[in-house]
Amino acid sequence: MSEDQRGLQNAAQKAALTAPVGEVIYWEDEGRKGNVVATDEHKYGDVLCRTFEQTVTIDGNDVEGKAN
């Protein structure tokens, strides 16, 4: 990925921190694209936690990831 594409991916991840749960944040640049979505939100003590799913497509190949 180019520096610009990494920047778009990072911006999407940051936007997903505060977007409503279930809202998909998309990015695309020069045929490469991705999305990130918060799929769950819960409290761990006083801390608000989210579960995320992300997909990045490079040269037609999808790479998926999940994180808590």
N, C-alpha and C positions, 0 to 999 in steps of 0.2 A: 504494500500500500504506500501511496505517496504521503508526504507530510500533510498536504491538504486533506486527504482522505482520512488520515488518522485524526486530524483536527475535527472533521465532521463526525467521526465515530465518537470521539470524546465529548463533543457537544451534545450528541444524542444521549449518551450515558448520563451526563449531567442533567439534562432536561427530564429524564425518566425518574430522577430522584424526587421531583416535586410534582410531576404530572399525575393526573388521576390514575389509580390502578386500572389496568386494562387498556389504557391509551397507548397506541403504538407510535413510537417516534422513528421516523424514516430519514435516511440520508442517501444521496446518490451523487456520484462524480465519475465521469469518464468511463461508464460501463461497470463500475464497481458500486456496490450498494450494501445497505444493511439496515437493520432495525433493532430496537430495544424496547422492551415493555416490562413494567412492574406487574407481576402476576398475583402478588399477595402482599398484604401489609398486616403486621401484627406487633404487639408490644412484647418486649423482653424486659421485664421490670419497668423502669421508666423510659426505656429507650425504644423508639419507633424503628422497626426493622422492615425491610422489603426483600422480596424474592424477585429476581430479574431473569428474563430470557433474552438472548441476543442472537441474531443471525447476521453473518457477513458473507456476501457473495463476491468472489474474486475469480475472474476467468470462468464463470459458469459453475463454480464449485461452491456449495454452501458449507459454512462452518458454523455450528450452533454451540451455544454455551449457556449455562445456567449458573447463577450465583445467589447467595444469600447475604 
